[in-house]
Amino acid sequence: MSAQVKTFLCRSDNIGVLIHDSETGACAAIDVPEAGPVLRALDETGWRLTDILVTHRHGDHIAGIPEVKEKTGARVTAPRKAGGEIPGVDVAVGEGDTVSVGSLTAQVWETPGHCSDHITYWFEQAGLVCAGDTLFTLGCGRVLEGPPEVLWRSLQRFSSLPDDTQVFSGHDYVLSNGKFALAADPNNEALRARVAEAEQAKREGRFLIPSTLAHERRTNPFLRSESPELAQGVDLPAGTSAEKVFVTLRSWKDRF
């Protein structure tokens, strides 16, 4: 695998991600929440930014694009469904398209739910997925456009990925997500251990991003909604569909 990845904080809780192809020297930023941290990370690594891969149109993911593009000349790839709401777009993509960062190739998935234009980048050979605000460590995105069932279907896309897939999400919401997850799934020992790990990471100035699909399948209530324990946690009868359990969980999280 020729991919090297650097993660860092932007704004208060956005996660900056640089993916570097060590074979060719190409490098992509996943979103640009603000310019300064991205440019500093490039200086620290010595990597040359060639690409900006945008997950969705929200301002806290795109605000730094104009400055970073001006200073690096990076090509901006963004969701076609965002229309003209993302600055400096060079390439518009949607479901079934592929993007290349040097020798690294990513499949583009449309994963609406948080918003209608959201896309995810799945770097199969590198074993990593850039999930933006669709899937978080111990959580999932808030539904801002469309019914929650749309986000449910988007999250099902991740079920096909190998356990060791690294999941890079757009925000560090791990501790707040963990608090809710424990309320919904209080007897999950793997979850308790994961929350303790997150608390230790916080004390040490780290964050649990990336996570892995293996961790999320064991601990993330939104990926475990087929579990009888989760149905019980939201006072639904045994045999309730996983989709309905998910919708109930997401509504509860909105009020939590």
C-alpha positions as CSV (number, residue, x, y, z in Angstrom):
1,M,0.0,0.0,0.0
2,S,1.4,3.3,-1.1
3,A,-0.9,5.6,0.9
4,Q,0.3,7.7,3.9
5,V,-2.3,9.6,5.8
6,K,-2.1,12.6,8.2
7,T,-5.1,13.7,10.3
8,F,-5.4,16.9,12.3
9,L,-8.0,19.2,13.8
10,C,-9.5,22.1,11.9
11,R,-11.9,24.7,13.4
12,S,-13.1,23.3,16.7
13,D,-13.9,19.7,15.8
14,N,-13.5,19.2,12.1
15,I,-11.0,16.5,11.0
16,G,-8.5,17.4,8.3
17,V,-7.2,14.5,6.3
18,L,-4.3,14.4,3.8
19,I,-3.8,11.3,1.8
20,H,-0.3,11.0,0.2
21,D,0.6,8.6,-2.6
22,S,4.2,7.7,-1.8
23,E,4.7,6.1,-5.2
24,T,4.0,9.3,-7.2
25,G,4.1,12.1,-4.7
26,A,0.4,13.1,-5.3
27,C,-1.5,14.2,-2.3
28,A,-5.2,14.9,-1.6
29,A,-7.0,16.8,1.1
30,I,-10.4,15.5,2.1
31,D,-12.4,18.7,2.3
32,V,-10.8,22.0,3.5
33,P,-12.6,23.2,6.6
34,E,-10.1,26.1,6.9
35,A,-6.9,26.9,5.0
36,G,-4.4,27.4,7.8
37,P,-4.3,23.9,9.3
38,V,-4.2,22.2,5.9
39,L,-1.3,24.4,4.8
40,R,0.6,23.8,8.0
41,A,0.1,20.0,7.7
42,L,1.5,20.3,4.1
43,D,4.5,22.2,5.5
44,E,5.1,19.6,8.2
45,T,5.0,16.7,5.9
46,G,6.6,18.2,2.9
47,W,3.8,16.8,0.7
48,R,2.7,18.7,-2.4
49,L,-1.1,19.0,-2.6
50,T,-2.4,18.0,-6.0
51,D,-6.1,17.3,-5.2
52,I,-9.0,18.4,-3.0
53,L,-11.7,15.8,-2.7
54,V,-14.9,17.4,-1.3
55,T,-17.6,15.3,0.4
56,H,-20.4,17.8,0.5
57,R,-21.3,21.5,0.2
58,H,-21.5,22.6,3.9
59,G,-19.5,25.6,4.8
60,D,-17.5,24.0,7.5
61,H,-16.1,21.6,4.9
62,I,-15.3,24.0,2.1
63,A,-14.5,27.4,3.6
64,G,-10.7,27.0,3.0
65,I,-10.9,25.8,-0.6
66,P,-10.2,29.2,-2.4
67,E,-7.1,30.0,-0.4
68,V,-5.6,26.5,-0.6
69,K,-6.4,26.2,-4.3
70,E,-4.8,29.5,-4.9
71,K,-1.6,28.6,-3.0
72,T,-1.2,25.0,-4.3
73,G,-3.0,24.8,-7.6
74,A,-4.8,21.7,-6.5
75,R,-7.6,20.2,-8.6
76,V,-11.0,20.3,-6.8
77,T,-13.3,17.3,-7.2
78,A,-16.7,17.7,-5.7
79,P,-20.2,16.2,-5.8
80,R,-22.1,16.9,-9.0
81,K,-25.3,17.4,-7.0
82,A,-23.9,20.3,-5.1
83,G,-24.2,22.4,-8.3
84,G,-22.4,25.7,-8.0
85,E,-22.3,25.9,-4.2
86,I,-18.7,24.7,-3.9
87,P,-16.0,27.1,-5.0
88,G,-13.3,26.4,-7.6
89,V,-14.6,23.0,-8.8
90,D,-12.7,21.4,-11.6
91,V,-14.3,18.0,-11.7
92,A,-17.8,17.1,-10.7
93,V,-18.5,13.4,-9.8
94,G,-21.3,11.2,-8.7
95,E,-22.3,7.6,-8.1
96,G,-20.1,5.1,-10.1
97,D,-17.3,7.6,-10.9
98,T,-13.7,7.0,-9.9
99,V,-11.1,9.6,-8.9
100,S,-7.3,9.1,-8.9
101,V,-4.7,10.6,-6.6
102,G,-1.5,9.5,-8.3
103,S,-1.6,5.7,-8.3
104,L,-4.4,5.7,-5.7
105,T,-7.9,5.2,-7.0
106,A,-11.2,5.8,-5.1
107,Q,-14.7,4.8,-6.0
108,V,-17.3,7.5,-5.5
109,W,-20.5,6.6,-3.6
110,E,-23.5,8.9,-3.3
111,T,-24.4,8.7,0.4
112,P,-27.2,11.2,1.0
113,G,-29.0,11.7,4.3
114,H,-26.9,14.3,6.1
115,C,-27.5,16.3,2.9
116,S,-28.6,15.5,-0.6
117,D,-25.3,16.0,-2.3
118,H,-23.1,14.0,0.1
119,I,-20.5,11.6,-1.4
120,T,-18.0,9.1,0.1
121,Y,-14.6,8.2,-1.3
122,W,-13.7,4.4,-1.0
123,F,-10.0,3.8,-1.6
124,E,-10.2,0.0,-1.9
125,Q,-6.5,-0.8,-2.5
126,A,-5.5,1.5,0.3
127,G,-8.1,0.1,2.7
128,L,-9.6,3.4,3.7
129,V,-12.9,5.2,3.3
130,C,-13.5,8.9,3.6
131,A,-17.0,9.1,5.0
132,G,-17.4,12.8,5.6
133,D,-20.5,13.5,7.8
134,T,-22.2,10.2,6.9
135,L,-20.5,7.8,9.4
136,F,-18.7,8.9,12.5
137,T,-16.7,7.0,15.2
138,L,-19.6,5.7,17.4
139,G,-22.2,7.7,15.5
140,C,-23.6,9.0,12.2
141,G,-24.5,12.3,10.7
142,R,-27.6,14.4,11.6
143,V,-30.3,14.2,9.0
144,L,-30.7,17.6,7.5
145,E,-32.3,16.8,4.1
146,G,-34.8,14.1,3.4
147,P,-36.2,11.3,5.6
148,P,-33.9,9.4,7.9
149,E,-34.5,6.2,5.9
150,V,-32.2,7.8,3.2
151,L,-29.3,8.0,5.6
152,W,-30.1,4.4,6.8
153,R,-29.7,3.2,3.2
154,S,-26.4,5.2,2.8
155,L,-25.0,3.6,5.9
156,Q,-25.8,0.1,4.5
157,R,-23.1,0.8,1.9
158,F,-20.4,0.4,4.5
159,S,-21.6,-3.1,5.4
160,S,-19.8,-4.5,2.4
161,L,-16.4,-3.2,3.5
162,P,-13.7,-5.4,5.2
163,D,-13.4,-5.2,8.9
164,D,-9.9,-3.7,8.7
165,T,-11.1,-0.7,6.6
166,Q,-10.1,2.6,8.1
167,V,-12.9,5.1,8.4
168,F,-12.0,8.8,8.2
169,S,-14.9,10.9,9.3
170,G,-15.4,14.7,9.1
171,H,-15.7,15.5,12.8
172,D,-14.4,14.5,16.2
173,Y,-17.7,13.9,18.0
174,V,-16.4,10.7,19.6
175,L,-17.1,11.5,23.3
176,S,-20.6,12.9,22.7
177,N,-21.4,10.0,20.4
178,G,-20.1,7.6,23.1
179,K,-22.3,9.1,25.7
180,F,-25.4,8.5,23.6
181,A,-24.2,5.0,22.5
182,L,-23.9,4.0,26.1
183,A,-27.4,5.2,26.8
184,A,-28.8,3.2,23.9
185,D,-26.6,0.1,24.4
186,P,-25.6,0.0,28.1
187,N,-24.6,-3.6,28.3
188,N,-22.2,-3.6,25.4
189,E,-18.8,-4.3,26.9
190,A,-16.9,-3.6,23.7
191,L,-18.6,-0.2,23.6
192,R,-17.6,0.6,27.2
193,A,-14.0,-0.3,26.4
194,R,-14.1,1.9,23.3
195,V,-15.5,4.9,25.2
196,A,-12.8,4.4,27.8
197,E,-10.2,4.4,25.0
198,A,-11.7,7.6,23.6
199,E,-11.5,9.3,27.0
200,Q,-7.8,8.3,27.4
201,A,-7.1,9.6,23.9
202,K,-8.7,12.9,24.8
203,R,-6.5,13.3,27.8
204,E,-3.5,12.6,25.6
205,G,-4.5,15.1,22.9
206,R,-5.5,12.4,20.4
207,F,-8.7,11.4,18.8
208,L,-10.1,8.0,17.6
209,I,-10.1,8.9,13.9
210,P,-9.7,6.9,11.9
211,S,-11.7,4.1,13.3
212,T,-12.2,0.7,11.7
213,L,-15.3,-1.0,10.4
214,A,-14.6,-3.8,12.9
215,H,-14.7,-1.3,15.8
216,E,-17.9,0.4,14.4
217,R,-19.7,-2.9,13.9
218,R,-19.2,-3.8,17.5
219,T,-19.8,-0.4,19.1
220,N,-21.7,2.0,16.8
221,P,-25.5,1.8,17.6
222,F,-26.4,3.1,14.2
223,L,-24.6,0.1,12.6
224,R,-26.0,-2.3,15.1
225,S,-29.7,-1.4,14.7
226,E,-30.4,-5.0,13.8
227,S,-29.4,-6.1,17.3
228,P,-32.2,-7.0,19.7
229,E,-30.4,-5.0,22.4
230,L,-30.8,-1.8,20.4
231,A,-34.5,-2.5,19.8
232,Q,-34.9,-2.9,23.6
233,G,-32.9,0.2,24.2
234,V,-35.4,2.3,22.3
235,D,-38.4,0.5,23.7
236,L,-39.4,-1.3,20.5
237,P,-40.6,-4.9,20.4
238,A,-38.3,-7.8,19.4
239,G,-38.5,-8.3,15.7
240,T,-38.8,-4.6,14.8
241,S,-37.0,-3.9,11.5
242,A,-33.5,-2.6,11.7
243,E,-34.5,0.4,9.7
244,K,-37.2,1.4,12.2
245,V,-34.8,0.9,15.1
246,F,-32.3,3.2,13.2
247,V,-34.9,5.9,12.6
248,T,-35.9,5.8,16.3
249,L,-32.3,5.9,17.4
250,R,-31.6,8.9,15.1
251,S,-34.6,10.8,16.4
252,W,-33.5,10.1,20.0
253,K,-30.0,11.3,19.3
254,D,-31.4,14.6,17.9
255,R,-33.0,15.2,21.3
256,F,-30.2,13.8,23.5
